[in-house]
Amino acid sequence: MSSMAIDNDAVEILIAARRVANFACLQGVPADSRHPRACYQHMGAILVDTTLQAGLNYANVVRPRVTRALALFPEATTIGALIEIVESGKSAAILNWQHPLKISRFERIVNFLHRNDVRDSKELRRRLSNKDFCALLQDIHGVGPKTVDYMACLVGVESIAVDRHIRSFAQEVGILDKDYSFLKHVFCAAADLLAISRREFDAWVWRHEVERKSPQMAFSF
């Protein structure tokens, strides 16, 4: 790719980011600090959340199961503990989920992290900054860039997970490009322009979109 094309892409991202930031300001984003986003050290909670989040209602389905995993599996703070849970046939129990697809995905992620010597959330956070590691993680069936970015946010990495709420917010300001990488860069740049945490901005957009579409469902994320 030529330097001119790269420069044009950067300009396009910056223009779109300014539109997102301006609209977010109109919606009150700088003043919204009521719901600091959770950052987990419990590997069980991280992987239950990561595995279940795609396609399910967060407030009604995912979050109660994360809370349950924290309460009933307090020892599951490391991948070693999760390996024991998987090998003892308790994956469905920690997920509180019976469908084999998500159970299989959970076990594949656990085994992948174990093979790659990821012991705990601190090591996971460090490894998620490595592009090669993230690419290998996406070789797991059902794990794409959104899942990787979502997991990164859970362990405190400053990132944006481009989900349907991010896409909807982009459409509100007239950004029609649906490319994952483009939207991620736009919303990361918007957060930087607003001088707020990227992961907090990600969570704020989620709350904004949930409240806009269903005010009675405006739960913290």
Backbone hydrogen bonds in HBPLUS format (Angstrom, degrees):
<---DONOR---> <-ACCEPTOR-->    atom                        ^
c    i                          cat <-CA-CA->   ^        H-A-AA   ^      H-
h    n   atom  resd res      DA  || num        DHA   H-A  angle D-A-AA Bond
n    s   type  num  typ     dist DA aas  dist angle  dist       angle   num
A0006-ILE N   A0002-SER O   3.06 MM   4  6.41 156.8  2.12 148.6 155.1     1
A0007-ASP N   A0003-SER O   2.87 MM   4  6.06 158.0  1.92 146.0 152.2     2
A0008-ASN N   A0004-MET O   2.88 MM   4  6.12 155.3  1.94 146.2 153.1     3
A0009-ASP N   A0005-ALA O   2.93 MM   4  6.17 154.7  1.99 146.3 153.0     4
A0010-ALA N   A0006-ILE O   2.94 MM   4  6.21 156.9  2.00 149.3 155.6     5
A0011-VAL N   A0007-ASP O   2.95 MM   4  6.21 154.9  2.01 148.8 155.5     6
A0012-GLU N   A0008-ASN O   2.92 MM   4  6.14 159.8  1.96 148.1 153.8     7
A0013-ILE N   A0009-ASP O   2.90 MM   4  6.14 156.9  1.95 149.8 156.0     8
A0014-LEU N   A0010-ALA O   2.96 MM   4  6.15 160.3  2.00 146.0 151.4     9
A0015-ILE N   A0011-VAL O   2.90 MM   4  6.13 161.0  1.94 153.9 158.6    10
A0016-ALA N   A0012-GLU O   3.05 MM   4  6.20 166.7  2.07 147.3 151.2    11
A0017-ALA N   A0013-ILE O   2.79 MM   4  5.94 153.6  1.86 148.3 156.9    12
A0018-ARG N   A0014-LEU O   2.95 MM   4  6.14 153.3  2.02 146.7 152.6    13
A0019-ARG N   A0015-ILE O   3.18 MM   4  6.51 151.9  2.27 144.5 151.7    14
A0020-VAL N   A0016-ALA O   3.00 MM   4  6.33 157.9  2.05 150.4 156.3    15
A0021-ALA N   A0017-ALA O   2.83 MM   4  6.03 165.0  1.85 153.0 157.4    16
A0022-ASN N   A0018-ARG O   2.88 MM   4  5.98 162.6  1.91 147.6 152.4    17
A0023-PHE N   A0019-ARG O   3.06 MM   4  6.18 162.1  2.09 145.5 150.4    18
A0024-ALA N   A0020-VAL O   2.87 MM   4  6.06 157.7  1.92 150.3 157.2    19
A0025-CYS N   A0021-ALA O   2.94 MM   4  6.18 151.0  2.02 146.9 154.4    20
A0026-LEU N   A0022-ASN O   3.14 MM   4  6.47 152.6  2.22 143.5 150.3    21
A0027-GLN N   A0023-PHE O   3.09 MM   4  6.43 134.2  2.31 139.8 152.5    22
A0027-GLN N   A0024-ALA O   3.04 MM   3  4.98 128.5  2.31  92.8 107.1    23
A0029-VAL N   A0024-ALA O   3.08 MM   5  5.53 172.3  2.08 145.0 144.1    24
A0028-GLY N   A0025-CYS O   2.99 MM   3  5.07 159.7  2.03 104.7 111.0    25
A0032-ASP N   A0029-VAL O   3.12 MM   3  5.23 155.6  2.19 107.9 115.4    26
A0040-TYR N   A0154-LEU O   2.97 MM 114  6.08 146.4  2.09 159.4 167.7    27
A0046-ILE N   A0042-HIS O   3.03 MM   4  6.34 161.7  2.06 156.0 161.8    28
A0047-LEU N   A0043-MET O   2.98 MM   4  6.13 165.8  2.00 151.7 154.3    29
A0044-GLY N   A0076-ALA O   2.87 MM  32  5.20 148.3  1.97 173.9 170.9    30
A0048-VAL N   A0044-GLY O   2.88 MM   4  5.98 151.1  1.96 149.8 158.3    31
A0049-ASP N   A0045-ALA O   2.98 MM   4  5.98 168.7  1.99 148.1 151.8    32
A0050-THR N   A0046-ILE O   2.90 MM   4  6.04 164.1  1.93 144.7 150.0    33
A0051-THR N   A0047-LEU O   2.94 MM   4  5.77 158.3  1.99 134.8 141.0    34
A0052-LEU N   A0048-VAL O   3.04 MM   4  6.07 163.0  2.07 151.1 155.3    35
A0053-GLN N   A0049-ASP O   3.06 MM   4  5.81 149.5  2.16 152.2 157.9    36
A0056-LEU N   A0053-GLN O   3.48 MM   3  5.69 174.7  2.48 118.6 120.0    37
A0061-VAL N   A0057-ASN O   2.97 MM   4  5.45 147.8  2.07 137.6 146.3    38
A0062-VAL N   A0057-ASN O   3.19 MM   5  6.53 157.7  2.24 143.7 150.2    39
A0063-ARG N   A0058-TYR O   2.77 MM   5  5.73 172.3  1.78 157.7 160.2    40
A0065-ARG N   A0062-VAL O   2.96 MM   3  5.35 125.3  2.27 109.3 123.8    41
A0066-VAL N   A0062-VAL O   3.00 MM   4  6.34 147.5  2.11 153.3 163.6    42
A0067-THR N   A0063-ARG O   2.94 MM   4  6.18 167.5  1.95 159.6 162.2    43
A0068-ARG N   A0064-PRO O   2.95 MM   4  6.07 149.7  2.05 135.6 144.3    44
A0069-ALA N   A0065-ARG O   2.94 MM   4  6.08 154.3  2.00 139.6 146.0    45
A0070-LEU N   A0066-VAL O   3.04 MM   4  6.35 155.7  2.10 150.5 156.6    46
A0071-ALA N   A0067-THR O   3.08 MM   4  6.33 150.2  2.17 142.6 150.8    47
A0072-LEU N   A0068-ARG O   2.80 MM   4  5.93 169.1  1.81 162.3 164.4    48
A0073-PHE N   A0069-ALA O   2.91 MM   4  5.32 142.9  2.05 135.1 142.6    49
A0076-ALA N   A0073-PHE O   3.02 MM   3  5.56 165.7  2.04 120.0 124.7    50
A0077-THR N   A0075-GLU O   2.81 MM   2  5.57 142.5  1.95  96.5  90.3    51
A0082-LEU N   A0078-THR O   3.19 MM   4  6.55 149.4  2.29 139.4 148.0    52
A0079-ILE N   A0119-ARG O   2.84 MM  40  5.23 163.1  1.87 147.4 152.0    53
A0083-ILE N   A0079-ILE O   2.79 MM   4  6.06 149.3  1.89 153.3 161.5    54
A0084-GLU N   A0080-GLY O   3.24 MM   4  6.53 153.5  2.32 141.7 147.5    55
A0085-ILE N   A0081-ALA O   3.12 MM   4  6.45 148.0  2.23 139.2 148.0    56
A0086-VAL N   A0082-LEU O   2.86 MM   4  6.15 160.7  1.90 152.9 157.3    57
A0087-GLU N   A0083-ILE O   2.86 MM   4  6.04 170.5  1.87 154.8 157.6    58
A0088-SER N   A0084-GLU O   2.97 MM   4  6.00 134.4  2.19 137.7 148.6    59
A0090-LYS N   A0085-ILE O   2.91 MM   5  5.17 162.6  1.94 165.7 159.9    60
A0089-GLY N   A0086-VAL O   3.04 MM   3  5.29 161.1  2.08 111.9 115.4    61
A0093-ALA N   A0090-LYS O   3.06 MM   3  5.01 120.8  2.43  93.0 108.5    62
A0094-ILE N   A0090-LYS O   3.06 MM   4  6.43 159.8  2.10 159.3 162.0    63
A0095-LEU N   A0091-SER O   3.06 MM   4  6.22 157.1  2.12 150.4 157.2    64
A0096-ASN N   A0092-ALA O   2.75 MM   4  5.52 126.6  2.03 131.3 145.8    65
A0097-TRP N   A0092-ALA O   3.14 MM   5  5.24 150.7  2.23 138.3 146.9    66
A0103-ILE N   A0099-HIS O   3.45 MM   4  6.64 161.3  2.49 150.1 155.0    67
A0104-SER N   A0100-PRO O   2.82 MM   4  5.84 162.1  1.85 147.6 152.3    68
A0105-ARG N   A0101-LEU O   3.03 MM   4  6.27 153.8  2.10 141.6 149.1    69
A0106-PHE N   A0102-LYS O   2.91 MM   4  6.05 162.3  1.94 147.0 151.5    70
A0107-GLU N   A0103-ILE O   3.02 MM   4  6.29 163.2  2.05 151.3 155.4    71
A0108-ARG N   A0104-SER O   2.91 MM   4  6.11 151.6  1.99 147.1 155.3    72
A0109-ILE N   A0105-ARG O   2.96 MM   4  6.20 157.7  2.01 151.8 157.2    73
A0110-VAL N   A0106-PHE O   2.97 MM   4  6.24 165.3  1.99 152.8 157.0    74
A0111-ASN N   A0107-GLU O   2.93 MM   4  6.07 166.5  1.95 147.3 151.2    75
A0112-PHE N   A0108-ARG O   2.86 MM   4  5.98 152.5  1.94 142.5 150.7    76
A0113-LEU N   A0109-ILE O   2.95 MM   4  6.17 168.4  1.96 156.7 158.7    77
A0114-HIS N   A0110-VAL O   2.96 MM   4  6.18 155.0  2.03 147.8 155.5    78
A0115-ARG N   A0111-ASN O   2.90 MM   4  6.10 163.1  1.93 150.2 154.2    79
A0116-ASN N   A0112-PHE O   3.03 MM   4  6.24 141.5  2.19 143.9 154.6    80
A0118-VAL N   A0113-LEU O   2.90 MM   5  5.13 170.9  1.91 157.9 155.1    81
A0117-ASP N   A0114-HIS O   3.14 MM   3  5.22 158.2  2.19 111.7 111.6    82
A0124-LEU N   A0120-ASP O   2.94 MM   4  6.19 156.8  1.99 150.6 158.3    83
A0125-ARG N   A0121-SER O   2.88 MM   4  6.02 159.6  1.92 146.3 151.0    84
A0126-ARG N   A0122-LYS O   3.21 MM   4  6.47 156.0  2.27 140.3 146.4    85
A0127-ARG N   A0123-GLU O   2.92 MM   4  6.16 160.4  1.96 152.7 158.0    86
A0128-LEU N   A0124-LEU O   2.93 MM   4  6.05 147.4  2.03 151.9 159.7    87
A0129-SER N   A0126-ARG O   3.30 MM   3  5.76 161.8  2.33 108.9 114.0    88
A0130-ASN N   A0127-ARG O   2.94 MM   3  5.40 163.2  1.96 118.1 122.1    89
A0134-CYS N   A0130-ASN O   3.07 MM   4  6.38 161.7  2.11 153.7 159.0    90
A0135-ALA N   A0131-LYS O   2.91 MM   4  6.12 150.3  2.00 146.2 154.5    91
A0136-LEU N   A0132-ASP O   3.01 MM   4  6.26 158.2  2.05 149.1 154.2    92
A0137-LEU N   A0133-PHE O   2.95 MM   4  6.19 154.2  2.01 149.2 156.7    93
A0138-GLN N   A0134-CYS O   3.17 MM   4  6.39 140.5  2.33 137.6 146.8    94
A0138-GLN N   A0135-ALA O   3.18 MM   3  5.20 127.0  2.47  94.1 107.3    95
A0139-ASP N   A0136-LEU O   2.99 MM   3  5.28 159.5  2.03 108.1 114.6    96
A0140-ILE N   A0137-LEU O   3.24 MM   3  5.94 166.2  2.26 114.7 118.9    97
A0143-VAL N   A0140-ILE O   3.01 MM   3  5.53 159.7  2.05 142.3 141.1    98
A0148-VAL N   A0144-GLY O   3.14 MM   4  6.45 160.1  2.18 154.8 160.5    99
A0149-ASP N   A0145-PRO O   2.94 MM   4  6.11 164.0  1.96 149.6 153.8   100
A0150-TYR N   A0146-LYS O   2.80 MM   4  5.93 152.0  1.87 147.5 156.3   101
A0151-MET N   A0147-THR O   2.92 MM   4  6.10 161.8  1.95 148.3 152.6   102
A0152-ALA N   A0148-VAL O   2.95 MM   4  6.18 154.1  2.02 143.8 151.5   103
A0153-CYS N   A0149-ASP O   2.97 MM   4  6.26 154.4  2.04 146.3 151.9   104
A0154-LEU N   A0150-TYR O   3.11 MM   4  6.44 150.5  2.20 146.1 154.1   105
A0155-VAL N   A0151-MET O   3.26 MM   4  6.64 139.0  2.44 146.2 155.9   106
A0155-VAL N   A0152-ALA O   3.21 MM   3  5.42 133.4  2.44 100.1 111.7   107
A0157-VAL N   A0152-ALA O   2.86 MM   5  5.05 153.7  1.93 152.4 144.1   108
A0156-GLY N   A0153-CYS O   3.15 MM   3  5.14 162.8  2.18 104.1 108.8   109
A0167-ARG N   A0163-ASP O   3.06 MM   4  6.35 164.3  2.08 154.1 158.9   110
A0168-SER N   A0164-ARG O   2.89 MM   4  5.96 150.0  1.99 136.0 144.3   111
A0169-PHE N   A0165-HIS O   2.96 MM   4  6.12 159.2  2.00 145.8 151.2   112
A0170-ALA N   A0166-ILE O   2.94 MM   4  6.17 156.4  2.00 148.3 154.9   113
A0171-GLN N   A0167-ARG O   3.02 MM   4  6.28 153.6  2.09 144.1 150.8   114
A0172-GLU N   A0168-SER O   3.02 MM   4  6.33 141.9  2.17 142.4 152.9   115
A0172-GLU N   A0169-PHE O   3.11 MM   3  5.04 122.2  2.46  92.2 106.9   116
A0173-VAL N   A0170-ALA O   3.15 MM   3  5.49 136.9  2.34 102.9 113.6   117
A0175-ILE N   A0170-ALA O   2.88 MM   5  5.07 161.9  1.91 146.0 140.1   118
A0174-GLY N   A0171-GLN O   3.02 MM   3  4.83 161.9  2.05 102.5 107.1   119
A0183-LEU N   A0179-ASP O   3.06 MM   4  6.28 172.6  2.06 160.8 162.2   120
A0184-LYS N   A0180-TYR O   2.92 MM   4  6.12 158.8  1.96 155.3 162.0   121
A0185-HIS N   A0181-SER O   3.00 MM   4  6.19 166.6  2.02 152.1 155.0   122
A0186-VAL N   A0182-PHE O   2.92 MM   4  6.15 154.7  1.98 150.1 158.0   123
A0187-PHE N   A0183-LEU O   2.98 MM   4  6.14 170.0  1.99 154.2 155.5   124
A0188-CYS N   A0184-LYS O   2.92 MM   4  6.04 153.6  1.99 149.3 157.4   125
A0189-ALA N   A0185-HIS O   2.94 MM   4  6.00 159.8  1.99 143.0 148.8   126
A0190-ALA N   A0186-VAL O   2.86 MM   4  6.10 147.2  1.97 143.2 153.3   127
A0191-ALA N   A0187-PHE O   3.04 MM   4  6.19 159.5  2.09 141.8 146.1   128
A0192-ASP N   A0188-CYS O   3.05 MM   4  6.34 154.4  2.12 144.5 151.8   129
A0193-LEU N   A0189-ALA O   2.86 MM   4  6.14 153.1  1.93 148.0 155.3   130
A0194-LEU N   A0190-ALA O   2.97 MM   4  6.22 145.8  2.09 144.8 154.3   131
A0195-ALA N   A0191-ALA O   2.95 MM   4  6.07 108.3  2.48 132.8 150.8   132
A0196-ILE N   A0191-ALA O   3.07 MM   5  5.46 172.1  2.08 150.7 152.8   133
A0195-ALA N   A0192-ASP O   3.01 MM   3  4.82 148.0  2.11  95.8 105.9   134
A0201-PHE N   A0197-SER O   2.90 MM   4  6.10 148.3  2.00 143.8 152.9   135
A0202-ASP N   A0198-ARG O   2.87 MM   4  6.16 155.3  1.93 149.7 156.5   136
A0203-ALA N   A0199-ARG O   3.11 MM   4  6.31 155.4  2.17 137.2 143.0   137
A0204-TRP N   A0200-GLU O   2.83 MM   4  6.06 150.0  1.91 142.9 152.0   138
A0205-VAL N   A0201-PHE O   2.91 MM   4  6.15 162.4  1.94 155.7 158.8   139
A0206-TRP N   A0202-ASP O   3.17 MM   4  6.44 157.0  2.23 142.8 149.0   140
A0207-ARG N   A0203-ALA O   3.01 MM   4  6.34 161.6  2.04 150.7 154.6   141
A0208-HIS N   A0204-TRP O   2.83 MM   4  6.05 163.1  1.86 155.1 160.3   142
A0209-GLU N   A0205-VAL O   2.93 MM   4  6.10 166.3  1.95 155.5 158.0   143
A0210-VAL N   A0206-TRP O   2.99 MM   4  6.16 161.3  2.02 151.6 157.1   144
A0211-GLU N   A0207-ARG O   2.90 MM   4  5.99 166.0  1.92 152.0 156.2   145
A0212-ARG N   A0208-HIS O   2.90 MM   4  6.01 154.0  1.97 144.8 152.7   146
A0213-LYS N   A0209-GLU O   3.07 MM   4  6.15 155.9  2.13 144.5 149.7   147
A0214-SER N   A0210-VAL O   2.79 MM   4  5.76 147.9  1.90 147.1 156.8   148
A0217-MET N   A0214-SER O   2.77 MM   3  5.52 165.5  1.79 132.3 137.4   149
A0218-ALA N   A0215-PRO O   3.41 MM   3  5.61 153.1  2.49 118.1 115.1   150
A0219-PHE N   A0217-MET O   2.82 MM   2  5.76 125.9  2.12 115.7  99.2   151
